[in-house]
Amino acid sequence: MIAKALARCAASMIAAALLMVAPAEAKTWDENYFPNYTVYDQDGNSYKFYDDLVRGKIVVANFIYTTCTDICGLATARMAQVIEGLGDRMGEEIFVYSITLTPEIDTPETLKKFTTAFGEVDGWKFLTGDPEEMKELRWKLGERSRFLGEHRSDMVMGNDTDGYWRRISLMGNLDSVTREILDLDPQFSENSQTKIARLGNQQRHALSHRPGEGLFQKACSGCHKIGGGDRIGPDLYDVSAKRGHDWLMRVLIEPAKLRDEGDPLFTELDAQYPNVLMPYLDLSEADARDVLKYIDWRSAEVREIRIWDQAILDAAGAHDAGAHVHEAGAHAHEAEADAHDAEAHAHDAGAHSHGAEPDSHVTGADPNG
Ligand code: HEC
């Protein structure tokens, strides 16, 4: 009897000791913290906020509203760029929620239009719900602005497994933002780092000395490409050749005014891109001028690259012109592949110049200088 009681006592002492050695780490933001309200995504699917969308997941959340004429469009465009960098982990371990600040207006249908403009991705949900509940939800997620204009372009990210949450700006370097999100996953390996290095998009531009380029990357590239087609807004390739300088300055500095005045050209553009607006970005005249100069510069460069590409294709074609028509076609494809290789090298060169290693064989070939 006594032996048994002693054994029991010893066992409980050991258990107590173990508990003291390894206390369960208290999570600050756990299931008791997050409300488990019903929320709806852009397709009208309903979820329990904590159980279905947070529990056991890596979560990134930001706050938008679809009628916003300034920062939300840009923030969403940048979120789309970050998501591109997260690759196939999106919808697997990592989930992104863009939560509306105006649930009264943003029904699933309204959100759907907005989502379509930015491209739908597995694991990226635009959420709405009961206005009172959504208010509490965003307060709990740290978005505590008192009125819409005050709301920030930050996002909140966390890993529910370890309860580690933090806030980060979406306006910083996008590669770093992507890194920070991946870092929330303890499984994040060296392998994934090379993936980001390959993305390397924003990093190169941070080194630029061209006025306007940094601004373009930060504030415009989420929505516009220069050559290569439309993104969320129109392709800006050679836009100066198509439009007057003063009109372009107004698009950049006072888009809302241009819209309100019913400017015919801008109204037509609005109609062509109905789900997103060119945002008011609070640019100064100098900023606007610089960014237009950069668009001109980059357009000229894209034009040169196209001519160069064509010349290679022509050369390949001329070389085999004559009897072997089919073969010539095949060679042209090879040449095209080479041209892509050259482009890849040029990108490498961009990365090298970071480490101040002149890489002479590609000088002049880097489309980003
Ligand atoms: C949230 C997405 C978004 C961002 C960010 C954005 N734009 Fe736009 N932009 C648009 C859309 C959409 C249009 C088409 C007009 C409309 O629907 O408001 C447009 C139109 C334009 C036009 C007129 C194009 C034409 O064919 O005449 C120019 C120029 C332009 N944007 C430049 C910029 C520059 C420069 C920046 C960065 C400083 C920028 N935009 C940032 C979405 C965006």
Residues whose N, C-alpha, C, O or C-beta is under 5 A from the ligand:
A	BS01	HEC	G73 L74 A77 A219 C220 C223 I232 G233 P234 R243 V251 L269 D270 Y273 V276 L277 M278 P279 V291
